Amino acid sequence: MLQLSQTADKIIVDRRQPHRHSDVARAVRRTRERLSQQAGNPAFDRELLKLHAHAIVGGAPAIPLMVLLVTAAGLFAGMSGEILIWAFCTVTFYAVLAVTARRIDQTETSAIDAAVASRNLLVGHFCSGLGWAYLAWLGCSECRVDQFPIIKAVVLLIAIAATALIASSLRYALVVTFALPIVAYLAFGANLANPVEAVMAGLLFLALPFFSYIASHLNRTAIMLLSFRSEKDALIAELETAKSMSDEARRRAEEANLAKSRFLASMSHELRTPLNAILGFSEVMAKEVLGSLENENYRQYAHDIHDSGQHLLDLINEILDLSRIEAGRYVLNEEPLRLAHIVEDCCRMMELKAHNKSIRIIQQYEEHLPRLYGDERALRQITLNLIANAVKFTPRNGEIRVRVGWTVGGGQYISVKDNGPGIPPDEIPVVLSAFGQGSIAIKSAEQGTGLGLPIVQGMMHMHGGEFELISKLREGTEALAVFPASRVMEELPAMPTAEPKRAARR
């Protein structure tokens, strides 16, 4: 199984813990409960009034245009000046309604008085309905159109349909507008003895509840859309608040971690000076340079002190290296290097340790590899850490394969593969984190500090490369350090040698 570590730093917060998002979850739950609003809520009523006013302003030219067309047709048919009076009254009423709606549309939503605005709009709709009632009452004995009542019914049906679409956001607006015109048509505008006019009267009577149902359905749709929009806006606000809190917590954690790394990186001299004294004096005592120690236990204690001090110094060096990498204070001294030569030297250094466990180190290097631009000390530490880990977890009489070669993308790689117990897939992120150790490492007798692989990972990141662990249980582990093609230096062709010029004269 192949897994890549995403960061060289240790895991500060375990994101799998449910308490991470408990505060955000509670905030979102409160927001959803607060947003379960229906019609009648003041905020929603103001939004609906605003939406209705915007629709009236947007559709203001439609009804007056239809009125003018009907007036022109009536004058062409020979109607008297009453049609002009009707047109003037209806257009005036719609103009007053449009002005009222425009005033509401230009007012801030929070400043709208829902009761007053709703009353003014309903009064405007009722006044516009007076114009339609006048048309329903209007007769035409002198015009040349025989079916004038049918035409009036058709015009009223069109007006009802248009108003149902435009004024659906305000409840009862359709009924307030056309209840009186329909009554006027049934009472004065149609001859119910005529079958055709009776049918048109029935259609007009049934049109009001039908289009009222359509308007109420559109009203519910508008409420639902407003609810969704309000919920979205509020949730976005809550998430932005939670994100800002999370960013602030992350910033503080990063600052604390950086301060820790800078502190450890600056403590190099203070930590190493007493350890060097311990190592030097214990070595002098163990080798009896200044005189013999009569007690054998004292000599053994001196050896133990020296070994413990050396182990502590190695641990401090690893911690300081990782701290400098995290703090950004690890400076690369880059130069052209032969990667295969460095790996070969490191293998030679680890031969003795591998020989003590009867482990074979098999080296495979591709020929004619060009130079790599990098830090020699960092490359040696990367290679030594990988080989040391392989030697640590390879059983006796095992083998380790160390390879150096080309990558598919034109870069170079170092591969260290052992035939040890392997790493469980779910423990790979753990062993790649600082101070992380897998279950096999914890059970083994040779426990490390858990800093070797994070240091390798950080140094590879500084070189712009990648570090991967490929492992299967009971089949071994392969550590792969890949350097990018940008660090591979191309071989320059040899300069042609110029032939010496022959003398023109002897």
VEXZA-335619 format. One record per residue (C-alpha): x, y, z. Coordinates in steps of 0.05 Angstrom, whole numbers, plus 5000, padded with zeros to 4 digits. Last residue first. Layout:
<lumpas>
XYZ/...
</lumpas>
This chain:
<lumpas>
617755924154/612056364137/604656264148/605955894212/601155344224/595555494271/594955014329/588754574325/582954814369/580454314420/572954214419/569654334488/566553714517/559053694519/555653924583/552453394628/545753614652/544853754726/539153394761/535853844812/530054054766/528553314753/525853254823/528952814877/525252194900/526451864967/523351174970/523050745032/521150025017/518249595072/517948845082/513448265060/510548045127/505648625126/506149055064/509949705057/511250265008/513450895045/514251535005/518552155007/517952704956/522853224929/523353974929/530053944965/526954265027/521453735023/526653195022/529853485084/523153505120/521352785102/528152525122/527552885188/520452605197/523251905182/528751935234/524852265290/521151675321/526051635380/528150925369/526250265400/530849685390/527749125431/521749085387/514549145413/514249895404/517349855335/512249335314/506449755339/508750355300/512450945327/511151695320/515852185353/514552665295/509652395244/511551915188/510951305234/503751505250/501751635177/504250925161/500450605219/493850485182/497450095127/500749615177/508349655171/512949105146/515848505183/522748565152/524948415081/528249085070/528049605014/532050245011/530750644948/534251294930/531551674871/533652114812/529452574768/527752504694/520252424703/520551664699/525651644755/532951484745/537251084793/539950924862/538450254895/539649974965/537049264976/537149015048/537848285066/535947825122/540347335160/537747635225/531248015220/530648695187/527549225232/533749585257/537749485193/532149805152/531650395200/539150495198/539050475121/533651015118/536951455170/543751385137/541051565069/537452185092/543252405136/548052325077/543552725032/542853275085/550353325094/551553335019/546553895006/543753864935/544853934860/545253234832/550753024784/549352594724/548151844730/552651464683/551050774711/545050564751/546750354821/544849704856/547549554926/545848934965/546749005040/546948325073/544648245145/548447785192/546048205252/553148435270/554548505196/549049035189/552349465242/559149375210/556549515139/553050165160/559050615143/560150255077/552750355059/553551095074/559551145028/555750804972/549851274981/554351874975/557851594913/551151424880/548552134891/554452454856/554153174880/553753874851/553254384908/548054614958/549454835029/542254795053/540355235112/535854955166/532755565199/525755465172/522955355242/520554655224/527254465194/531054765252/526654375300/527753725263/535253825265/534954025339/530853415357/535652955319/541753265351/538553215420/537152465409/544352345386/546852715447/542352305493/545051655463/552151895471/550752095543/547751405557/553751055527/558651485566/554951405632/554550655621/562050615607/563451015670/558850565710/562549955685/569150255707/566150425775/563449715782/570449435771/572949795834/580349935833/579750495783/586550605751/589651285741/588951915700/587351575634/583151025665/579750865599/572850885632/574651505673/577151895613/571051675572/566451905629/570052575631/569352695556/562152455549/559652845609/563453475587/560553405516/553653325546/554553965586/556154365523/550954035477/544754295510/546655025518/550055055450/544054775412/538755155451/537055635393/533855085352/529854855412/526955545423/525655665349/521855005345/517755165407/516155865381/514155555315/509455065350/506455625391/505556055329/502555475291/497755335348/495756065352/494556095278/490455455280/486155745336/485156385297/483556005233/478555585271/475156195300/475056525232/472155885202/466755845256/464756565241/464856435167/460755815177/455556195218/455156745165/454456235110/449155885150/445356535158/445656695084/443655995063/437955975113/435456655089/435756435017/432255775031/426756125070/426056645015/425356104964/420155745006/416256385017/416356514942/413855814928/408255904979/406256554943/406456204876/401555694903/397256244932/397056594864/395155944828/389555834879/387156544869/387456414794/382455854803/378256224855/377556834808/376756444743/370456094767/366256744763/369456934697/367956254668/360756294693/359956994663/362856744597/357856174597/352156644611/354457104555/354356524507/347556274531/344156964527/339157004584/344857194629/345557854594/352358104617/355258754643/350458964697/349858454754/354757914733/359758424706/359258864769/360258244814/366358064773/369158774777/367958794854/371858144868/377358334820/382458744859/381258514931/381157794908/387757854871/391258224927/388857714979/396057514996/401657944969/407157544934/402457334878/401558044852/404957984784/402657284764/395557334791/395158044763/396557794692/391457234698/386057704725/387458214671/386957684617/380357434646/377758154650/379458284577/375957634557/369757824598/369558514566/370058204497/364257744513/360158344536/361758694469/359058134427/355158554376/360759034360/358659634317/358260114376/351960514394/349260074450/356059994483/355459884558/360360004615/358959624680/364659134671/369259704649/367460104712/368959484754/375759444720/377160164741/374760024812/379559444814/385359934808/382660264871/382459584907/389659444886/391960114914/388259984979/391559304983/398359624973/397160155026/394859625076/400859175064/405659765072/402359975137/402359275167/409359095145/412659745168/418959735124/425459975156/428759285159/427659195084/430759855066/425960295026/426660354951/421759794937/416660094985/416760764949/416460404882/410360014905/406660644925/408460974859/406160354820/399460344857/398361084842/400060964769/395360364768/389660814793/391361344741/391460834685/384660574706/381561264713/384161524646/382160884609/375160884638/374261624620/376761474550/371760904544/366361374565/367961814505/363261424461/364660754427/365360724351/368960064342/375560434329/374560794395/373660134430/379859834397/384060424419/381360374490/382859624492/389959754469/390860314520/388359864576/393159314554/398859814557/396660044625/396759324650/403859164623/407559804638/407759694714/410758984710/417459154740/414659644791/409159144811/414358574816/418958994859/413259174905/411358444912/418558244929/419158794980/412458595010/414857875012/421358075047/417558495097/412957915111/418857435119/422057875172/415457985208/413957235211/406857125186/408856635132/413156085158/419856055194/424455465208/430455935206/431555965281/431755205286/436655165229/441055705260/441055355327/443254705293/448755065255/451455365319/451254695355/454954355298/460254905297/461354825371/461854065365/466654085306/473153865339/469453485394/468552905345/475952715346/478252505277/481753165266/487252985316/490453655329/497953825326/499953255280/507453315274/510653725220/513453445157/506853495122/502553115073/505352425084/504351985023/501451285024/502750694980/500050005000/
</lumpas>
